[in-house]
Amino acid sequence: MPLKRSARAPWSKAMIRSQLEVVDQLRPPSLVLTNATYLNVYVKQWKQANIWIENDRIVYVGPDVPEAAVETVDMTGKYVVPGYIEPHAHPFQLYNPATLSKYAGERGTTTLVNDNMLLFLQDMEQAFAQLEAIQQLPTSTYWWARLDTQTELDRDSVLVDSERVHAWFNHPDVVMAGELTAWPRTLKGDDEMLQWMLDAETCGLPVEGHFPGASAKTLTKMALMGVHSDHEAMTANEALCRLEHGYTTTLRHSSIRPDLPGMIRGLLDAGLEAYDHLMVTTDGSTPGFYQDGLQDALVKIMIEAGLPAIEAYRIVSLNVARHFGLDHVLGSISPGRIAHLNILDAIDEPRPSAVIAKGQWIYRDGASLFPNELIEAALALMPATDVTIDLTPNDLSFSMPVGLDMVNSVIMKLFKITHDTGQDELPRDCDESFLMLLDKEGKWRLNTVLKGFANDFGGLVSSYSISGDYLILGKCKQDMLMAFERMKELGGGIVLVDRGEIIAEIPLPLCGMTSTEPLEQLIVQEQRLRAELIARGYHFEDPIYTLLFLASTHLPYVRATPLGIYEVMKKQILFPAILR
């Protein structure tokens, strides 16, 4: 049984004694912001004060000015708010946790609570070393601990057992259990999953649900099982239902669910006056969606939708910190908190003109001051991809009687294949494509057809998938082979080929899932791929999410998994994958 413990407290006795000396003016603070108009999130007022910072900690907020300081900056005419917190980040959506932290931090989101999915099935010592390197960044990073893998893994995969789950629960940077995508298992009697949920509560970790379309009865049952929060409300009424059932309710604005403006207006129209149990998330959006920012963009949306500015800033700071039991170190401009501060030019302009993270400037005067050497140190610990297998023409044999038909970006239903799949090319006047899921170690393959993806493209290969295996799509088998060879040369990635020409590519050399490029460059690469796919007939919201979730069994109705074509509702394999 894991032991109950609190989140990481970063200050030793010697550090605290030194901070007390600063307050007593026996030592100068490292930074003082004078004449600051700052948001006191506890009294919901803008207040005037001088803010003293010693290294990474706020040590004093009040009228006094120290006799000396290492650096003093006059905040006259500016507004200071707590650093924003993203409560539900998936930091492996082509980007990686280090580059995402840099991009987010420079835009005011100085704390991320991250999904551990890509790390969950790695060797734990290696995974925890990556967490420690990311902790050295000036931004703050916390994690949630998965209880399931979101797909049906083959028998040679890493075992998800109590030892692994509890090791994550006990890590000092883990502050949540979930998101609970396999919740139907608990309702049907899975006592192991229920025990892990109870163990999470024993550790002081809130459990997050994943309940799209859940009824009030389901919400009631999951609350009885110990679920504290959910981010899957798709309407204002669904959000109100979760609030009324006692859930901390996270409103989503993402690349496949850009719901926040309507949700806020709907909640205001419904007369909601209590906002303490609301949070907002971009829910692991793909890179291009972040052109407008992260939590800063969501604050802007909330203010423009009519929410009072003070409530919007509290939602992205104090509310999140309180939910995760971190308000003793995050979420406010108060003595004892980590010095995450955003300097604004106007109350209704949440994109900061300057950002302080852990007491150091990371963005100022239009320039990044983020320490790139710490990014490089974190990247060095992330496993590189080694694509060792070959794809041969013999692998591209398609005889499955049924395939997957796209309802939207991520939901698939079963359909009966009518085209002749024995030919080398499928007609470009139809929306059916060859689809193959290939084991990353080359042991098995699953060959079928995907309907609705695009009409006019040759081959698309991706090492980016929920199971970590290779996705091979296309109309032309020769283009599919060419795209696979290019992906192999890149050491992982997404490659689009058409008529023998490489049209677009995104190198993903870390685990075959993430890029080493800064987000600004990754955004350009992803937008190029998206534009080319749209030009070739892709008409849903997000092709990157389509690739990621083809094997994801937390979504209806059928999926292409390492075990075979899987019917989600009945939890059965319709057609198994075959050995190569």
Summary of the structure (lengths in Angstrom):
residues: 580
radius of gyration: 24.6
end to end distance: 41.9
largest distance: 83.0
contacts: 2074
relative contact order: 0.12
helix: 29%
strand: 28%
